[in-house]
Amino acid sequence: MTTDTPARLLTLLSLLQTPREWPGGELAERLGVSRRTIRRDIDRLRELGYPVQASMGSDGGYRLVAGKAMPPLVLDDEEAVAIAVGLRAGAGHAVAGLDEASVRALAKLEQVLPSRLRHRVTTLHAATTPLTGGDGPGIDPGTLTVMASAVAGQERLRFAYRAADGTQSRRLTEPHRLVSTGARWYLVAYDLGREDWRTFRVDRVAEPFATGARFTPRELPARDAAEYLRRSLQRLGDSYEIDVLFAVPAEVAASRLPQWFGAPEATDDGTSCVLRATVSDAPEAVAVRLATTGLEFRVRRPTELADRVRELAARLVRATEST
């Protein structure tokens, strides 16, 4: 009989997360307890927020169903390794819509992985090569997870940094947020050495180290980290303005566009909208991202972006021509 209630609850939860219905008698037999104990344990899981559904019948059955919130999951070794490898693969490139969530999830998972599993994840990741890559430079997932952990824990972060002109420096920062543009990762942080806010391209960061020293978050001089990054890129001349007209209402376009682009503005008639944004991605990459929205649009400026869209359209048409 399993007398350790927390351990028994975790085992029960692990069984219920298998997509099937478990008869009460089978659960009792597996855990070496009575059916009455199983019923009490099911009630405890429900109190913790796990939506366990019971079915009527001679033996009765239990299964975990979708609820209103995402409760903690119990993973076995193979499942944990599989998820960590997948998150590492996704976090290595900036994938609009999944990027920052992948990094946060990876940081949480790797924090609790036993050393034997962490070694397996690292080995698998090092031994595989993706067939396709992102639009921008690849990033070591370890660098991102160290930074994400420092952001979440409000710990000062120290790292080596290579500027655009090749100058090397050591920085001590209070990290605020990681921001993805869809092609590059940036860290928005308060630089203690410069006594001012700065943005750092993560592909130019080396040897990140969370010092363990806590800090009280400072007020960012912008609405959010994405807005601050947009302003920084404008000042650095590492960006350009785009003006794109979409033939759909603003809310429809907003649901298809990466958040990094910002919110499109509705036109007077409300049936179309205009996206005016500051971007740092190459025009070729922006052309692809606009095309993959599946929406009708027209590039009004800059000319270079319009040229890249025309070239992309012509290339796609040629790809469908019969030989």
Protein Blocks (a to p, Z undefined) as FASTA:
>chain_A
ZZblklmmmmmmmmmmpgcdddfklmmmmnopafklmmmmmmmmmmnopacdddedjkop
adddddfbdcdddddfklmmmmmmmmmmmmmpccehjlmmmmmmmmmmmmmgcfklmmmm
mmmmmmpccfbdcfbdcddfklmmmmmmmmmnopacddddddfkopacddddddfbdcde
hlaccdddddfklopacdddfklgghiacehiacdddddfbfblmlmmmmmmmmnopacc
dddddfbdfklmmmmpcfklopadddfkopaccdddddfbdfklmmmmmmmnopacddfb
dfklmmmmmmmmmmmmmmmpcZZ
